[in-house]
């Protein structure tokens, strides 16, 4: 009989949620034994390491949402962690700009949400906008968020990995969760048991949760995001510049983003992908996933739920670089579209779909019982929220479930 390795806590997934969860468990419980099981060869190989690195301020989300609850605090926690660990932060701020009267009303709604959520936010006139970023273009007003920033997400996750290893957390890479039967966790390498399991598997969180009786009527639909990089590093953009978003869907529209090194990017795309790790070509093709995801994407297209048909068509058009860069032309006075000429490595957004209503879930969703917790929907701003979200999972969800 194979040896079974026992731990107090097992976490599936070494993305930002899994890593911050482990750190929080170490701080809350006396010398717990923790193992993180990760199917890749290192941390943050998917969304956590391929996201834009923007630290959001928290004004997009309705005040009754978990996103609103954790974003402001998460922004502060992430900046503190970076400061303590000598990780660079680009405190460039963000402006949200409008193109007409209708979008101006959208700015007022965002300001209202931000104030309710306790965000440091300022509705500014065009003179003030010119002081903050002379290249940003707007109609009558703009919204200024001084606490929005950028970090290197891979650097953050790498530092977390080092801290956890130093504290005795076991990180088992190239270890894929297969199943759990009779309290034994089976993987491609070892067998494990634990007092409590956290499922932070990102793109595969729903598939794992279903083995535990959760994620009923829910499936993850992948969306692929690409950015274009501005060739000239001496660009004139001073802040992140975002359009007024459609608050009925989870995507924020094409925008200018500054990296931690002040590199300018344009994006992202939000293209429906055909399997969970559909990054490039047929890489990591999975026929079963393809058939399942095509089925649901076809239903979304047919019934046009949340305007999916228009979204899909517009996203396909973004593969034309000229069309893509023109979408952001109204955001700035002086930014040469032809200089956006290099695509970044794409990332995949794991977006949870309710298969009964055919609606995308807009907030964080966690399900569990006295034996396990499953983080089913942890999309943007999950990276920003991660430290605050981990505190909630450990102090509230875990405690409630085991009591």
N, C-alpha and C positions, 0 to 999 in steps of 0.2 A: 504493500500500500504506500502511495506517495506521501511524503511528509507534508503536513499542513502548517503554514506559517500564520501565527496568530498575532493580531494587532488590536488595540482599542478602537482605532478608527482607520478605515480604508477610504481613500478618495480616488474616484475614477476620473482621470483627466488632469493634466499638468498645464492648463491654461491659467489665465489670471485669476479665475474664480477658485480653481482647485488650490492654487498656491496661496492665495490670501486666506482661504479657509484653513489650511494647515497652520499658517502663522497665527491665526486667531485661536485655534484649538490649543496651540502651545502656550499661549498667553493666559488662557482661561482655566486650564486644567493642570493639575500637578503631574508633570512628567508623563504625559500620555505617549503611548506607542502609536505611531502613524506611518502608514505606507501610502504613497501615491502611485497608482498604476497608470502608465502612459504608453499608448501603443506606438508612438513615435520615438525617435532616438534622443530627443531633447525636449525641453519645455517650449511652449508657445509656438508650435509649428503651424498652427492654423490661425483662427481669427485673432487670438490674443497677440500674436506677433506680427500680423499682417494688417492690422487696423491703422488708421491715420495717426494715432497717438494724440489726438485732440482731447484735452481735459475740458469737458463741457461744464457750463455754469449751472444749468438746471432750470431754465425758463421755458422750455418747450412743453413741459409735461404738466397735466392737470394735477391740482394739489392733492387729490385723493389717490394718486398712483404711487406705487413703490419707487418708481424712477424719480419722482419728485422728492420722496422721502430721503433717498440716499445720495442724490447727485451733488447737492451743495456740500454736505459733509464729506462725501467721497472725494470731491475736488480738493478740499483742504487736507484730508488724510494722505492723498497721493502726493501732494506737494511737500508735505512734511516728511514723508518717507524718502522722497528724492533728495531733500535737503540733508537729511540725516546720513544719507549714503552717497553723497557727492555725485548725484545723477543730475545732469543738466535739465533745466526747465526753461522753455521759451515763453515768458509771460507777455505775449504779444497782444492779448485781448481779441475781441471779435466785434464786428459790426454786422447787423442785419439790415439790409437795404430793401427799399420798395421801388416799384416802377410806375405805380398809378394809385388812384384813390382807394381802390379795393384792397390793394396790398398794404396801404397805409393803415387801414382798419385792422389788418392782420398784425401790424406792429403794435397797435394798441392792445390787442388780445394777448400777444406775447409779453408785453410789459405787465399786464394785469396778472398773468400766470406767474411771472417772475417775482412780483411783489408778494404774492400769496406764499410762494415757496421760499421766501427769504433770500432772494438772489440780489447781489449788488448789481444794479442795472440802471441805465439812464437813457431816457428818450431825448435825443439831441436834435438840434436844427442843423442845417447844412453848413453853417459857419463852423460849428463845433466839429462836425464830421470832417471838414477840411483840415482842422488842426490835428485830429487823431490820425487820419489817413487821407492825404490829399488825392489819392487815386480812386477812392471809393465813390461810387455814384449812387444817388438815391433821389426819391421824389419827396420833397418837403421835409421829411424827418428820417431819422435812422435810429436804431436801437444799439446802444453801446454796452458791451459786457466786458469789464476790465479783468474779471477773474478767469476767463477762458484762456487756456494756455496749450502748450504742446510738450510732449516728452517722447523719448524713444521707448516704445512698448517692449521691444526685445531686451533692452538694457534693464528695464524694471523687472521683467520676469527672470532674467538671468541672475540679478542680485537677490531676488527672493529665493531662487533655487539655492544659492550659496548659503544664505542665512539658514534655510531649513535643514540643509545637510549638516551644517555646523551644530545645529540643535538636536541632531539625531533622527530627523525624519528620513525614512527610507524612500528613495525615488527609484522605482523599478521601470526603466525605459524598455522600449520594444516589447512591452507586455500588454497583450490585448485581452480585455475581459470577454469571456465566452458565455458563461452562465453562472447561476447560483442555485445549488440544490442541496437541501438538508443542511443549510448554513455553511456550506463549503463553496467558495468562489473558485471557479475554474478559469484558467487563462491558458495561453499558448506556452507558458513557462512553468509556473508554480501553481500550487493550490493554497488558498488563504481562508482564514476565518476572521471575524471581527465582531466587536460589540455593536458597532454602528457603521453604516456605509453611506457615503455621500456620492451621488452621481452628478459629476460636473463635466460630462463628456461632450458638451457642445453639440456638434453636428449629429452625434449618435445618442444624445441624452434620451430622446423619446423611445428609441429601440430598446435601450437598456431598461428604462422605466417600465415598459410593457411587460418585461419578465417578472416584475415585482407587483404587477396588477395596477399600475398607474398609466397616465398618458392616454386614457381612453378617449376616443374621438379626437385625437390630436396627432399630427404628424409634422415633422420639420420639412419645410420647403427651402431649398438653398437658393440664395441670390449671389451672383458673382459681382464683385466690385473692383473696378480698375481706376487708376488715376493717371493723368498725363503730367509729366514733369516739365517745368519751364527751363529751357536751355540756358538762358542767361542768369547766372547767379546774382547779378547786380540789378535785379528787378526793383521796382519802386513800391511794391505792396508792403504795407506796414502791419496789417492785422489780418486775421481770418476775415473773409468777406463772404457772407451767406445771403441767399435770397429769403424771402418770406416763404415758409414751407406750407404745404397742404397738411394740416393737422389731422386729417382723417386717415393718412397712411404713415408708416414709420420711417419714410425716407425724407431727407432734408433738402433734396434738390442739388443741382450742380453748383459747386462753390469753390472759392479760392481757399486753400489751406496752406499754412506755413508749418514746416516741420521744426523740430527742435534745433536744427542747424540753419534755419531760415531759408530752406529750399522751398520754392513755390510749386504747389501741385494744384491741378484742376480735376474735379471729380466729385463723387465717384459715379460710376455706372451702377445700376442695380438690376443686372440682367438675370432673368430666371435661369437657373442652371438645371441640368438634366440628371445629374446624380450628385451625391453629397460632396464629393471631392473633385468636382468637375472644374479644375483649375485651367488646364490647357489641353487641347486636343482630346485624345482618348486616354490620357493619363488617369490611372486609378478607376477606370471604367468598371461599373458594377451593373450587370444586366437587371438584377432584381430591383435595385434602387431606381434604375432608369425607367422600368415599366411602371413602378408605383408612382414615381414623381410625375411622369408624363401623364398618367391617368388623372391626377389631381390638377395639374396645370391645364390640362384640356378642359376639365370641368370649370375651372376658374375663367378660362378664355370663353367658353360657351355661355356661361351665365353672367359673365362680366362682373363678377364680384369685386368690390372696391376698385372699379375701373381697371381691372387687371388687363383687359384687352388693349386699352390705350397705353398702359404702362409697358406691356410686353413689346408692342410695336415701336414705341418711342425709344426703348432701351436697345432694341436691335439696330435702330438707326444710329445710335451712338458709336457703333463700330466704325462709322465714317468719321474720321478725325475732324474734318472741316465742319461737319454738322455739330459735332460734340463741342468744339471750342466756341462756336457761335452762341451756344446756349448760355454762356456766361459773359458774353460781350457787354451786356447792360450793367454788369456789376462794377466796372471800373472805367476811368477816363482814358487810361494809357497803359495797356498791357497787350503786347503784340500776340495775336492768336497763333501766328506761325511759329512762335518760339516754344509752344507746347508740343513737343515732338517725340517724346519717349514714354512708352507705357511702363508703369510699374508692375511688379509681380502682383497678380490678382489675389484677392482674399474672398472667402466665402462667408456670407452672413447666414447663420442658422435661424430661420424665421419660423415660428410655430404657427401652424394653421389649424383652426377648428374645422374638422371635416364635416360636422353637421351644419354649421352656419356658413361655411366657406369664407370665413373672415380671418384675417391675420390677427394674432394676439398682440396687443399693443404694449403690454406691461410685463414685468418679470412674473414668471409663474413657477411656483414651487409646490410639489406634492410629496407626501411621505407618511410614515407611521412610526411606530416605536423602534423600528429596525433600520430604516433608511430614509434619506431625503433625496429628492430628484429635482435638480434645477433644469426645468424644461425650456424656459424662454429667458435667455440672458443676453439680449441684443443691446445695441447702443442705447444709452451710455454705460454699458456694463463695465467697460474698462475704467471709466471715471469713478463709478460707484463701488468698485470691487472691495475696497477695504471696509467701507460702511456696510455693504451688503453682507460681507462675511461676518461682521459683528452681529447683524440681525439673524443670520442663519444659525449661528452658534448660541447666542444669548436668548433668542426668542423661539425660533422654529425647533431647534434641537431640544431645548429645555422643555418646551410644551409637549413635544412628541414622546419624550422619555418619562415624563412625570406620570 
